[in-house]
Amino acid sequence: MKLNERQKEAVIKFDTDLLVMAGAGTGKTGVLTHKYMYLLKTKKCEVPQIVAVTFTRKAADEMRARIREQLKNEYRISSGKEQEFWSRQQELLEVSSHITTIHGLCFSILTQHPVEAGIDPQVTVLDEGEEYLLKAKAAKNALSALLTGDEAKSMLQVILSLGSNFFLENLTGLYSALRDAGEEIETRSARGEATRNETDLEELKSKLFSEIELLKNKACDLKLTSRAEQLLSDFFSRWTELKAEVVRAESLVGNGLEAMEDILSYLPKNLNQQLKPELERVHGIIAFIKTALATKEAAAQKPVLMKYLRLFDQEYTEIKRA
């Protein structure tokens, strides 16, 4: 790879941090490879002292392969002590190099210092499939535990109200998001959330009604297919009824949710190309309304949800250790 002037500057500059911004296929990996080799050629360091980090395993493997070929080439064209140096770098590349992903580097540090990190020295990393299966098992165990305690009857009412999938899927996702953000479940508070959620919900409903009014006005000026005309005619003949149900919607159960599902069925995104922006906004706003309803319901049932999350955390931790 032949470097341009800006790329050469990125390769040889070491007195400051550098940000190399470029699109896919423009040579970022090549520049990193040249920078890696520049460190070796100038004898600033040897392979084990260099950490090269990329975002994907594919890019890391590609960089390693390129460096391997360049090391072989340097070995072929050198002699004496210089050749010994390149021979040693080839060996070190295979046994003690650090060309990896961000996750790979972090895992390497943790496994090299398990005591300081407070982890089991025999720790392994779950792949996505294993993680999904273990979390599904932990979620079911936690839900069962929730129904066998002293407050089983009240817990059952909440579960029936929200639906088991809310616990098995939505709360499992919430747990993962909180852990990824480094937050502890117990430190989060719903104080003040109820009022804010109610305000957000009413604003979203108003946006939905305004968007549908805009869609109606725009549709009047368009030449529509017979299918689109029929769906819009059926929809607006029911709009007063559907709107009233959405206004009354306060939870994810009842006529309000059914009304929103009916709106989506009357207004599919592929109804009309010229109406697509409005249709997509309607779908998006309804999705936000559902989220706001779920959040409001969750705030009201916080003690139950917090207990479930703690049980899930315990179950998931035990399953991973087994």
Secondary structure, 3 states (H helix, E strand, C coil): CCCCHHHHHHHHCCCCCCCCCCCCCCCHHHHHHHHHHHHHHCCCCCHHHCEEEECCHHHHHHHHHHHHHHHHHHHHHCCHHHHHHHHHHHHHHHHHCEEEEHHHHHHHHHHHCHHHHCCCCCCCCCCHHHHHHHHHHHHHHHHHHHCCCCCHHHHHHHHHHHCHHHHHHHHHHHHHHHHHCCCCHHHCCCCCHHHHHHHHHHHHHHHHHHHHHHHHHHHCCCCCCHHHHHHHHHHHHHHHHHHHHHHHCCCCCCHHHHHHHHHHHHCCCCCCHHHHHHHHHHHHHHHHHHHHHHHHHHHHCHHHHHHHHHHHHHHHHHHHHC
